[in-house]
Amino acid sequence: MIHLHEKKDNYFLNLKLIFMKRIICLSSSVLLLISVILISCSKESPAISKQEATALTKITTDNSARVNPNMVGTISGVLNPVPLKASVIAYNDHFQSEEAFVNENGAFVINNLPPDGYNLLITYLMENDPDYLTFEVYKVLVVARQNTDVGVIDLPK
């Protein structure tokens, strides 16, 4: 009878050891997976650095010092018909300007643009339309120390 009881104890002990080995294996796999995820999301990751390198830069008072004030140009124009509200942003693959708002005559000026080619994104609200609309103007060239006048931009109604 002693042998039977010892065999039962050995059987349960073996089951316990097998169960513990599986838990240890599973927990180490989970730790490895979490480590890989954390490392891939760190700021030192090449994928993140590449995204940061190609991200658009918005000029604010904090980072406008990066642009030489003697080497910038402007874009100006007039929206027709004059919208109730409107803003214009100049952008390309490397840069995004501050938002320029349109005055009561439909005129706008975007300042502090490094020399390059830009697209203009116009977001506007017409008087009898409850929704904001967008319109784009492509391939506007900015030259240092000069204003690029795009003239009158006819907005779809």
C-alpha positions as CSV (number, residue, x, y, z in Angstrom):
1,M,0.0,0.0,0.0
2,I,2.9,2.3,0.6
3,H,4.1,1.9,-2.9
4,L,0.7,2.7,-4.4
5,H,0.6,5.9,-2.3
6,E,4.1,6.9,-3.4
7,K,3.2,6.3,-7.1
8,K,0.2,8.6,-6.7
9,D,2.4,11.2,-5.1
10,N,5.1,10.8,-7.9
11,Y,2.4,11.1,-10.5
12,F,1.0,14.4,-9.1
13,L,4.5,15.6,-8.5
14,N,5.4,14.9,-12.2
15,L,2.1,16.7,-13.3
16,K,3.0,19.6,-11.1
17,L,6.5,19.8,-12.6
18,I,5.2,19.6,-16.2
19,F,2.6,22.3,-15.5
20,M,5.3,24.6,-13.9
21,K,7.6,24.1,-16.9
22,R,4.8,25.1,-19.3
23,I,4.0,28.2,-17.2
24,I,7.7,29.2,-17.2
25,C,8.0,28.7,-20.9
26,L,4.8,30.6,-21.6
27,S,5.8,33.5,-19.3
28,S,9.2,33.8,-20.8
29,S,7.6,33.8,-24.3
30,V,5.3,36.6,-23.2
31,L,8.2,38.6,-21.8
32,L,10.2,38.2,-25.0
33,L,7.2,39.4,-27.0
34,I,6.7,42.4,-24.8
35,S,10.4,43.2,-25.0
36,V,10.3,43.1,-28.8
37,I,7.3,45.4,-28.9
38,L,8.8,47.9,-26.6
39,I,12.1,48.0,-28.5
40,S,10.3,48.4,-31.8
41,C,8.3,51.4,-30.4
42,S,11.3,53.2,-28.8
43,K,12.4,56.5,-30.2
44,E,15.8,55.1,-31.1
45,S,14.1,52.7,-33.6
46,P,15.2,53.4,-37.2
47,A,11.6,53.2,-38.4
48,I,10.6,56.0,-36.0
49,S,13.6,58.1,-36.9
50,K,12.9,57.8,-40.6
51,Q,9.3,58.9,-40.0
52,E,10.5,61.9,-37.9
53,A,13.0,62.8,-40.7
54,T,10.2,62.9,-43.3
55,A,7.6,64.5,-41.0
56,L,6.2,67.9,-42.0
57,T,7.6,70.8,-39.9
58,K,5.2,73.4,-38.7
59,I,6.7,76.8,-38.1
60,T,5.9,78.1,-34.7
61,T,7.6,80.7,-32.5
62,D,9.6,77.9,-31.0
63,N,11.1,76.5,-34.2
64,S,11.0,79.5,-36.7
65,A,14.6,80.2,-35.8
66,R,15.6,77.2,-38.1
67,V,14.6,79.2,-41.1
68,N,17.0,82.0,-42.0
69,P,14.8,85.2,-42.1
70,N,16.8,86.5,-45.1
71,M,16.1,83.4,-47.1
72,V,12.4,83.2,-47.0
73,G,9.6,84.2,-49.3
74,T,5.8,84.7,-49.2
75,I,2.8,83.6,-51.1
76,S,-0.2,86.0,-51.5
77,G,-3.5,85.8,-53.4
78,V,-7.2,86.6,-53.3
79,L,-10.1,84.1,-53.1
80,N,-13.1,84.7,-55.3
81,P,-16.0,84.7,-54.3
82,V,-15.0,85.9,-50.8
83,P,-15.9,83.1,-48.4
84,L,-17.5,83.7,-45.0
85,K,-14.4,82.1,-43.3
86,A,-11.2,80.7,-44.9
87,S,-7.7,79.6,-44.1
88,V,-4.8,78.8,-46.4
89,I,-1.8,76.5,-45.7
90,A,1.3,76.0,-47.9
91,Y,2.8,72.6,-47.8
92,N,5.1,70.2,-49.6
93,D,6.9,66.9,-48.6
94,H,9.3,68.8,-46.3
95,F,7.4,71.7,-44.8
96,Q,4.0,73.0,-43.7
97,S,3.4,76.7,-43.1
98,E,1.4,78.3,-40.4
99,E,-2.3,78.8,-41.2
100,A,-3.0,82.1,-42.9
101,F,-6.5,83.5,-42.6
102,V,-8.3,85.4,-45.3
103,N,-9.4,89.0,-44.7
104,E,-12.8,90.5,-45.5
105,N,-11.7,91.1,-49.1
106,G,-10.6,87.5,-49.6
107,A,-6.9,88.3,-49.5
108,F,-4.3,86.2,-47.8
109,V,-0.5,86.2,-47.3
110,I,1.6,83.2,-46.1
111,N,4.9,84.4,-44.6
112,N,8.3,82.7,-43.7
113,L,8.4,80.1,-46.5
114,P,11.8,78.6,-47.4
115,P,12.4,78.6,-51.2
116,D,10.8,75.6,-52.7
117,G,7.7,74.4,-54.5
118,Y,4.4,74.3,-52.5
119,N,0.8,73.3,-52.8
120,L,-1.9,75.5,-51.2
121,L,-4.7,73.9,-49.2
122,I,-7.6,76.2,-48.9
123,T,-10.3,75.4,-46.3
124,Y,-13.4,77.6,-46.6
125,L,-17.0,78.2,-45.6
126,M,-19.4,79.9,-48.0
127,E,-22.3,81.9,-46.6
128,N,-25.2,79.6,-47.6
129,D,-23.3,76.3,-47.1
130,P,-23.2,74.6,-43.7
131,D,-20.1,72.6,-44.5
132,Y,-16.5,73.5,-44.9
133,L,-15.1,72.9,-48.4
134,T,-11.5,72.4,-49.5
135,F,-9.7,73.4,-52.6
136,E,-6.0,73.0,-53.6
137,V,-3.7,74.9,-55.8
138,Y,-0.6,73.0,-57.0
139,K,3.0,73.9,-57.9
140,V,3.5,77.4,-56.5
141,L,7.1,78.3,-56.5
142,V,8.6,80.4,-53.7
143,V,11.8,82.4,-54.2
144,A,13.9,83.8,-51.3
145,R,13.1,87.5,-50.5
146,Q,10.3,87.6,-53.0
147,N,6.5,87.4,-52.9
148,T,4.8,84.9,-55.2
149,D,1.4,86.4,-56.1
150,V,-1.0,83.6,-57.2
151,G,-3.6,86.2,-58.3
152,V,-7.3,85.5,-58.0
153,I,-8.2,81.9,-57.0
154,D,-11.7,81.1,-58.2
155,L,-13.3,78.8,-55.6
156,P,-16.0,76.3,-56.6
157,K,-19.4,77.3,-55.2
